[in-house]
Amino acid sequence: MTAGSFPETGTGTEEGRGGVPGGPEGGTAFGTGGLLDVLGVAAVVVDATGRIVLWSPQAEALFGYRADEALGQYVARLIVGEEHRAEAMRLFGEVLSRGTTWAGTFPVRHKDGTTRRLEFRNMRLTDAVGDLYALGIVADRSAVARVETELALSDRLVDQSPLGLAVLDTGLRYVLVNPALERFNGLPAALHLGRRPSEVLPGVDAAALEAAARRVLETGEPLLDVQAMGETPADPDGGEHAWSVSFYRLEAAGGRVLGVAAWVVDVTERHRADAAADRSRRRLALVADASARVGTTLEVERTAEELASVVVPALADIAAVDVLDSMLTLRRPDAPEQGPALFRALAVRAGHETEALAAADPPGSVALYGAERLVTRCVQTGRPVLVPRVGAEDLPRIARGPEAAGQLARAGVHSYLAVPLIARGEVLGALDLKRDRHNPLPFDADDVLLAVELAARAAVGIDNARWYQNVRNAAVTLQRSLLPGDPPDRPGLEAAARYQPAQASSEVGGDWYDVIALPDEKTALVVGDVMGSGIEAAATMGRLRTATRAFADLDLSPTQVLRHLDRIAVGLEHSIATCLFAVHDPRRGRCRIANAGHLPPVRLPADGPAELVGLSTGVPLGVGGGTFRTARVPFLPGDRLVLFTDGLIETRDTAIDDRLDLLVTLVEATRGLSLEESCDRLLRELRRPGAADDVALLIARSTR
């Protein structure tokens, strides 16, 4: 029967459980046991009569039964529901009678009564006297799917990365080279493998790179932005190239050193532009100004505006920054070598009042630029386009239409320059520069070099910003998708909630809230905060929230729920979280609350002043071995309870006690407001612009 399963392909699903493979005590995702521990692989052996004769510890974790409960039992009766037994017995018989091997997923019955899909690999065994047995190798289907997905994603990231990636063994010999580095070096991966960098690239100062790699191997400390220069077979006649190389050590489980990885960025264009800038004081001053003012935030529009403000009026009278619309969505630029291209205007600036501003596309607008326009040619060729002296015949190729051409003529535009925005070898858009009667000098070759340098620096900032914004949007989307919708209507309870991601250049975090319906008209109120930020924190939050709902559905006490969550968090890599779990019982007019390292809630009685609820704090989830205690707090009709995460009150310049006192005061001031209005006011009064942490806020009011 252990072979029993329905033939199935694709990713299986797990029903009725939140957590990690192997149960709460199964170890971290990268424990000392390696991949087998990640998968939680179990072994079960069944004799020819269908009785269990071997039951591994991992089987206990997957099925819920201890070995003494499983051994000797008929496996079909123990872990297979009646609706699946016939199919299971058929497959079991085929494995024993024909010696066939079967693999697939099968729904099994856990000891707790839930049904789960597990991944099986089954085969026939024969002992020394010819007796037949069936061996089942079993793993959690979701864990298998996750590992498959992560491996596939890792391969795609390495292969498609625009940055060069190399992995060297402890002897500093190549063991992996990605396609980008093949292009950088002009050699296929096969000519790298097994050789040192000094053997592969004799025209580069590889001795310094090997010394840096050896230092990282010995100390374990990463080295970032190690500069290297030289010539490679990729461009033997192109002169000296420059690269930025970053090293970090690779370690296996248990700390065994595998080698060193190196990320390589071709910075030749920037290096050459820097060298040229050193020959001109004016250019150097402007470049220094741009370095300080461009790229101060991870916002595409803001970076474009900073670039325009630097070049006006120092280099041009009117400046516009336009990018390919496909660039903002991280698609390959869709501008063909010839033909129109779709652009998005990011910034427009003039050093004085001029009619030329009206001729430009307003920021945020999308327009199709024809192939005849000079800015289109600039982007398609990746080269500057210079018109030192603009004539009447040039204006139609500079302006977006006849009306705009007339506006440029009336503004006295006499010289034009467009330079591409290039980052990591990809053309993102163009910097469009014009001079009018306020600056009678035409653009010259030095101006072209300076504009190229400024555009190159800004392009890196724009490229970083667009990647960051897309990653942050993905994290925010994931975070919001994992959070509940509007709090449900519950007997004797009214609730309102808010979630706000971190602002400025910070990433989304792992804050969450939840309102969970429980038996006997009770309701669980939850807020939590996963340490860290980004997609990983949001994903961990989702796992903990799912587990919280699962344990809450069992109608456990708040203390028991936190104890189970602590065990789960211990099994998650880098997962420390705080959590406040409260259960409202409208029949008894109270809340039972347990705290795992979280800030206490604020209680606003209907007939008394607002106050912080005194609770035993407890240790955060994931520390392990903590003791949690449940407090009983009166919660009568008209009372309010405010649960929140630290992003609501913590600041860098004010003591936490002072901020908590302010929160209590503001909660008191919301007494006459609705819950929705109270949420908005607390966020408005306490949340500061550019907050570096996200915040979850949940307000509940007891009703009759």
Sequence and secondary structure as in RCSB ss.txt:
>XXXX:A:sequence
MTAGSFPETGTGTEEGRGGVPGGPEGGTAFGTGGLLDVLGVAAVVVDATGRIVLWSPQAEALFGYRADEALGQYV
ARLIVGEEHRAEAMRLFGEVLSRGTTWAGTFPVRHKDGTTRRLEFRNMRLTDAVGDLYALGIVADRSAVARVETE
LALSDRLVDQSPLGLAVLDTGLRYVLVNPALERFNGLPAALHLGRRPSEVLPGVDAAALEAAARRVLETGEPLLD
VQAMGETPADPDGGEHAWSVSFYRLEAAGGRVLGVAAWVVDVTERHRADAAADRSRRRLALVADASARVGTTLEV
ERTAEELASVVVPALADIAAVDVLDSMLTLRRPDAPEQGPALFRALAVRAGHETEALAAADPPGSVALYGAERLV
TRCVQTGRPVLVPRVGAEDLPRIARGPEAAGQLARAGVHSYLAVPLIARGEVLGALDLKRDRHNPLPFDADDVLL
AVELAARAAVGIDNARWYQNVRNAAVTLQRSLLPGDPPDRPGLEAAARYQPAQASSEVGGDWYDVIALPDEKTAL
VVGDVMGSGIEAAATMGRLRTATRAFADLDLSPTQVLRHLDRIAVGLEHSIATCLFAVHDPRRGRCRIANAGHLP
PVRLPADGPAELVGLSTGVPLGVGGGTFRTARVPFLPGDRLVLFTDGLIETRDTAIDDRLDLLVTLVEATRGLSL
EESCDRLLRELRRPGAADDVALLIARSTR
>XXXX:A:secstr
 TT  B   S     S  S TT TTS  TT TTTHHHHHT EEEEEETTSBEEEE HHHHHHH   HHHHTTSBH
HHHH  HHHHHHHHHHHHHHHHH   EEEEEEEE TTS EEEEEEEEEEEE TT  EEEEEEEEEHHHHHHHHHH
HHHHHHHHHH SSEEEEEETTS EEEE HHHHHHHTS GGGTBTS HHHH TTB HHHHHHHHHHHHHH   EEE
EEEEE  TTSTTS  EEEEEEEEEEE GGG EEEEEEEEEE HHHHHHHHHHTT HHHHHHHHHHHHHSSSSS H
HHHHHHHHHHHTTTT SEEEEEEEHHHHTT      SSS EEEEEEEEEESS  THHHHS  TT EEEE TTSHH
HHHHHHTS EEESS  TTTHHHHSSSHHHHHHHHHHT  EEEEEEEEETTEEEEEEEEEE TTS S   HHHHHH
HHHHHHHHHHHHHHHHHHHHHHHHHHHHHHHHS  S   BTTEEEEEEEE   TT    EEEEEEEE STT EEE
EEEEESS SHHHHHHHHHHHHHHHHHHHTT  HHHHHHHHHHHHHTSTT  EEEEEEEEETTTTEEEEEEES   
 EEE TTS  EE        BTS S    EEEEE  TT EEEEE GGGT  SSS HHHHHHHHHHHHHHTTTS H
HHHHHHHHHHH  TT SS EEEEEEEE  
